[in-house]
C-alpha cells in the first residue's frame, strides 16, 4: 500500500471513532434517563458522563495493552 492510502484509511478510522464519542455526548440526556433511574436527573447525567469518561480513558490503556498486536507484521 502506498503512503497516501494509509493516511486516508487511518484518518477515516479516527473520524469514525471521534464521531462515536460525539454522538454519545449529544445523547447523554436521553441515555441517562434510559439507563439510570434516579430521582435526580443531574445525578443520572453525572453517571452517564462518568461512563463517557471511562470509555475515553480506556483508549490509551487499550493501546498500551493491545497495541503490540497491531504492530506485528
C-alpha positions as CSV (number, residue, x, y, z in Angstrom):
1,X,0.0,0.0,0.0
2,X,1.2,3.5,-0.6
3,X,1.6,6.2,2.0
4,X,-1.4,8.4,0.9
5,X,-3.8,5.4,1.0
6,X,-2.6,4.5,4.5
7,X,-3.1,8.1,5.7
8,X,-6.6,8.2,4.2
9,X,-7.6,4.9,5.9
10,X,-6.2,5.9,9.3
11,X,-7.8,9.3,9.1
12,X,-11.2,7.8,8.2
13,X,-11.0,5.4,11.2
14,X,-10.1,8.2,13.5
15,X,-13.0,10.3,12.2
16,X,-15.4,7.4,12.9
17,X,-14.1,7.0,16.4
18,X,-14.4,10.6,17.3
19,X,-17.9,10.7,15.7
20,X,-18.9,7.9,18.1
21,X,-17.7,9.9,21.1
22,X,-19.6,13.0,19.8
23,X,-22.8,11.1,19.3
24,X,-22.5,9.6,22.8
25,X,-22.0,13.1,24.3
26,X,-25.0,14.5,22.3
27,X,-27.3,11.7,23.5
28,X,-26.2,11.9,27.2
29,X,-29.5,13.3,28.4
30,X,-31.5,10.5,26.7
31,X,-29.1,7.8,27.8
32,X,-29.1,9.0,31.4
33,X,-32.8,8.7,31.6
34,X,-32.8,5.4,29.8
35,X,-30.2,3.6,31.9
36,X,-30.1,5.3,35.3
37,X,-33.4,5.5,37.0
38,X,-32.8,8.0,39.8
39,X,-35.0,10.8,41.2
40,X,-32.3,13.5,40.4
41,X,-31.7,13.9,36.7
42,X,-28.5,15.8,37.3
43,X,-27.0,12.8,39.2
44,X,-28.1,10.5,36.4
45,X,-26.4,12.8,33.9
46,X,-23.2,12.7,36.0
47,X,-23.3,9.0,35.9
48,X,-23.5,8.8,32.2
49,X,-20.7,11.3,31.9
50,X,-18.7,9.0,34.2
51,X,-19.3,6.2,31.7
52,X,-18.2,8.5,28.9
53,X,-15.0,9.4,30.8
54,X,-14.2,5.8,31.5
55,X,-14.5,5.0,27.8
56,X,-12.3,7.9,26.9
57,X,-9.7,6.9,29.4
58,X,-9.7,3.3,28.2
59,X,-8.5,4.3,24.7
60,X,-4.8,4.7,25.7
61,X,-5.0,1.8,28.1
62,X,-6.2,-0.4,25.3
63,X,-3.4,0.9,23.0
64,X,-0.8,0.1,25.6
65,X,-2.1,-3.4,26.2
66,X,-3.1,-4.4,22.7
67,X,-1.0,-2.1,20.5
68,X,1.7,-4.6,20.0
69,X,-0.7,-7.0,18.3
70,X,-1.3,-4.4,15.5
71,X,2.4,-3.8,15.2
72,X,3.3,-7.4,14.3
73,X,3.9,-7.9,10.6
